[in-house]
Amino acid sequence: MQVAYQTDVGHQRSQNQDRVAQFTNQRGNQLVVIADGIGGNRSGDVAAEITVKQLGHRFMTAGPETPLEAIRWFARETQLVNDEILKKSKEKTSYQGMGTTMVAAIAFAKTLVVANIGDSRGYLFHDELMTQVTIDHSLVNELVKSGDITEAEALKLPQSNIITRAIGISPDARIEVNRFKFAPGDQLLMCSDGLFKTVDKEKIKEVLMTAASSSDKCKQLVQLANAAGGPDNITVLIGLNEE
């Protein structure tokens, strides 16, 4: 998988609390991670940094060998990261209440295992169809699922930033993990909410459909989010299956 990513502070925040990274282990499998720190000034960036670094380290030293193992691996390792952040949050007053969302994926030969907690998202682009493959753990998504509001309305509500699950907030870090077919030419798009809350899904799809490089697509998406006001940190990662 050919990977490109970009992160940007946006136009209205003084600090970028998003973290993004890619890791390739000895077997040639790849882990990609985005963490969006939460808690405002309460060291959300520290929680995001711990999440990305610890997951990456564990992947490089004791990563899963099969997609089935990867599902169990994500559940176990995310819980260990959660425990670490809770422990760290007791070290300083400024660390209290820190947490982070996470979206991550491990790419195998023909399979993608995707995990998420919070409202950072993953999409699969296959045969000109863009499908969200993560579930938002947010207050507004609960309202969408119950039929009280539409997806379009959800993005406009002031409560759209209230998430119902995160790493480092409670003793139990319940993540969603699923596996998907990953065919040649397919694209994985992962992003923090700074992208999908400001850029329309159709515009994102238009960028993915172009012949530009993955790196240029990331730049274009960040530019679109900033052109729409850039109210939050923006992080975009694109993985192209070149097999």
N, C-alpha and C positions, 0 to 999 in steps of 0.2 A: 504494500500500500504506500503510495506516494503521499506524503503529508505536508501541508502548509498551514500556518496559523498566524494570526495577528491579534494583538490586544492594544486597547487604546483607552485613555482615561475619560474620553468624552468631553463635552463642553461645560458641564455643570458640576462636576465633582473635582475636589482638590487632590484626591489620591486614587490610584488604581488598586482596588482590592481583589481584582480577578487574577488568577494564576492559570497558566496553561503549559503543558509539556508533552513530549513524545518520548517513548522509550522503546528500544529494540533489544530483545534478549538474544542469547546464544543460539536459540532455535530459529531465529528470524521472525518470531511473532512480535507484534507491536501492541503497545498500550498507549492510548492517548487519553488525556485527562484535562478537564476544565473545572476549576473550583471558583465559585463566586462568594467571597467573604461577606458575612452579614454581621450586623451589630453596630453599623455606623462607625463611630469612633472607637468602638470596643474591640479593636484589634482583629477585625474580620480578615485582614490580609495575613495575619499570623496563622489563623485557622486554615485559610486556603493554602498557604505555603506548606504547612505540616501535611495536609491531605495529599497534595501533589508529590511532595518529596518522599513521604513514607510509602505511598502506593507504588511509586516508581522504584524505590529501593527494594521493596518486597518482590516486585515483578522481576527485577533483574537477578535477584538471588534465589527466589523460590516461586517462580511463576508457574501457572497452570500449563499442562501439556495438551489438553483437549478442551473443546468448547464446554463439555459437561463439567469438567473440573473448574473451568473459568467461572461458571455460575456460582459454585460453592465458594470459590476463591474470593470473588467480589464480596459476597455476604460476610465472610469471615474477616477479610482485611479491612473492610469499611468499619466494622464493629471495633476492630483494634485501633484504627485511626480515631474513631469516636472516643474511645477510652483515653487515648493519649491527649486529645484536646481538652476533655473534661479535667484531666489531671493537671494539664498546663494552665487551665483557667483559674486554678487556685493559687498559682504562684505570684500573681500580681493583680492589683485592683483593676488595672487597665485591661486585663485579659478576661475579666468576668463577663459572661454573657456572649463571648465570641463564638461564632459558628460559621458554617459554610454550606453552600449547596455543592453538588458535584454531578457531573455527567462524564462518563468514561466508557471506553470501548476497547476490547481486545480483538485484533484481527488475526484470524487463522486463514488457511488456504482458501476455503470457500464459505467460511462462516464468520459472522460478526457477533460478538457477545457485548451487549450494551447494558450499562447500569446507570441508574440515576437516583438522586434524592434531592428534594427541593424543586426549583423551577428552572434550572439550566436544562437545555433541550438537546435532543439528538434527532436528526432526520436522515432517512435513506432516500436517495434519488436514483430511481431505477426505471428505465424505459420512459423517460420524460414524466414520471410520476413522483412527486415528493410527498413522502409519508412521515409523519412524526412517530418515532419509535420509542419515545419516553412518555411518562405520565407526569404532568405537573402536580406536585404536592403543594397546592395553594388553595386559599380560601375561595377564590373566584372559580377555580376549576371544579370545586365541589358544587358550586351553584350551577355551573354549566352541565355537569353530569346529572344533576337533579332536574334539569330542564327549566330552571328559574330564569336563566339568562342565556344569551347566545355567546359564541366565542368572540365575535366582534365587540359585543357589549362588555365582555370581561376585560378586554384590553384597555377600556376607557374608564373603568371604575377606579376610584382612588385607593380601594383596598387591594388592587392587583399586586401590590408588593408584599402582601401578608402570606407567608408560606407556612405550611402545616407540618413539614418535616425538614430536618437539616442534620448535618453532622455537628456534634459538639453541644447540642442543646438539651438533650435528654439521655438517660443511660442506654436507651435502645435506638440504634440507628437502622431503621427499616428501609431498605433500598428496594427498588424494582430492578430485576435482572431478566433479560430475555435474549434469545439468540435468533439471528436472521440469516437468510441466504445472502451471500455477498458475491455477486457475479462480476466478471470482467466489465469494466466501464462504469460500474456503480460508483456513486459518490456518497460518502458519509459526511454530513454537516453537523457539527456540534457548536453550540453557542450559549453565551450567557443571556440573561433577559434583556440586556442592553440592545441586543439586535432585534429579537422577534417582537418586542413591545413597541418598536419604533418603525420597523420596515415591514411592509405588507408581504404576506406569504407569496403572492404572485410575483412581486419584484425580486424576492430571494430566488424563486424558481427561475426567473428570467436570467439572472446572473449565472446560476448553475448550468443552464443550457448553452451558454456561450462557449466558444472554442478557446477562451483565455486560459492561462495557466492557473493552477489551484492558488498559487500565491497572489496573482492578480485578482482572482475572484474574492479572496479574503479582503484585499485592500478595497475593492469596490463596495463590498458589503459594509465595511467599517465607515467608508465615506458616506454611504446612504444613511446610516444611522446618525452620523454627525450632522448631515444635511437636514435631518428631521429634528434637530435640536440637541442630540447627544445628551439626554438627561441622565444617563448612567454610564458606568464603565461598559465597554463593548469588547467582547472576545469572540473570535470566530476561528474554527478549525475545519479544514476540508481534507478528507482522506479519499484518494482516488484508487480504486482497485485496478492495477495495471496488469494483473495476471493474464 
